[in-house]
Amino acid sequence: MDFFLPFAVPKSQSMLSYHQKVIAIGSCFAQEIGGLLEKHKFNVMVNPHGILFNSKSIIRALNDYMNTTEYHSNDLLQENNLWHSLHHHGRFSKASKQLGIEGINKEISEAHRFLKNADWLLVTLGTSWAFRHIHTNEIIANCHKIPQLQFEKEILNSTKQTIDWQEVIEKLRIFNPKIKLLFTVSPVRYIRDGLVENNLSKSHLLTTVHSIVANNESCFYFPAYELVVDVLRDYRFFKEDLVHPNEQAVNFVWEHFINAYLNPKEFPIFKEIDAFLKFDYHKPLNEADANFHREKREMMHSKILALLKAHHSSSTKE
């Protein structure tokens, strides 16, 4: 008896390696996968603008990195005793306007350098619904609990999203000719929009992504959305809010991602690091166990550092 629909994610012709640089950008699902790459010692930068959900905001962020856009005090607005950027996540909101600007510009500068030399750009699109700030007439990334009357909600259709993505992909090719883009669509349901509206939103995203991939050799699609929504397809794989995939679901997607995209030559190092993470997850039961745990942890960590160093040296020679 089968409990899952058979679904095999094909092996990619373009593989991910430890010596490569990866930048992950987009929704909270990009944060999850980017965080796992980081834990497994890949050279990765995750969401320099913070979590972003719609295409317009992600594309704006990429243009900010390529152009080293500098934000100024008039780019922030104050609400609830904090200064916010409508184009950034709340982690950039500060009580001091100057601190907010400094944090934003520092992150953009670092992202510019990283993106310039990155091998992979992982993009997770969350929703086609977006909010337009009435005063500036701009699509924004975050409302920061500012009164709803200051915004208008609209849907970004697939045709416009595809055109916008094609434009930024062409800029990226000039900025960094070697970069490859891997698109995913977030399996998170945005129930605040409504279930029907969420499905409409996802349909625009899927149409957009498949159009991009069909017309660009440097662009790929990884079916994170299908793995959660169509293969797992059960509320036990979601958190208590019933919309965000839980740890089991994220790990399920992660395993498929690694099997499809990790260069087979990297599996020995990957497995060593994965074993270390699983070992480190377990907490010692008593003092004797704690001493053993500490000694083994140090030994495993030293082995991993040596493997990564040797691997980096051999990759540089190649």
Order of alpha helices (4+ residues) and beta strands (2+ residues): beta-alpha-beta-alpha-beta-beta-alpha-beta-beta-beta-beta-alpha-beta-alpha-beta-alpha-alpha-alpha
